[in-house]
Amino acid sequence: MLKGIPKILSPQLLKVLCEMGHSDRLVISDGNFPAESMGKNAVVIRCDGHGVPELLDAILQVFPLDTYVEHPVNLMEVMPGDDVETPIWDTYAALVEKHDDRGKKAIGTIERFAFYEEAKTAYAIIATGESALYANIMLQKGVVTD
């Protein structure tokens, strides 16, 4: 055990977060996301018993967001014609605001199939058991300035 590290961050996940460099991307996926097929060239970490918000909050405590891009946080857009509400996005916005001075301005959206293509180039994908729809989120790592 380590002091000051959220307990939800497993040794494997901490190792991956530490290995990542500036501009590397991390996907935290919902339970419907095809993590294994999208992550053929990435590290896939299973966190099936957890939801995205609790992991996002813990990760943002140790993971700097990129300051050189407009949107270091990106969400998968709802497909036209899908009648889906995304209240989890408000939770994400609150968590980003808690950990990054840019708050909601740091968050963008990516069309669903473009999100999949971006996910294929991510350093790592965390597969969660999140049941909310369109709950996938992509983070781009920045630099530690302290």
Salt bridges, closest charged atoms under 4 A:
GLU19 OE2 - LYS15 NZ 2.27
GLU36 OE2 - ARG46 NH1 3.27
ASP48 OD1 - ARG46 NH2 2.65
GLU54 OE1 - HIS50 ND1 3.44
ASP57 OD1 - LYS98 NZ 3.06
ASP57 OD1 - HIS99 NE2 2.69
ASP66 OD1 - HIS22 NE2 3.15
GLU70 OE2 - HIS71 NE2 3.55
ASP100 OD1 - ARG102 NE 2.88
GLU117 OE2 - LYS120 NZ 3.05
GLU118 OE1 - ARG25 NH1 2.15
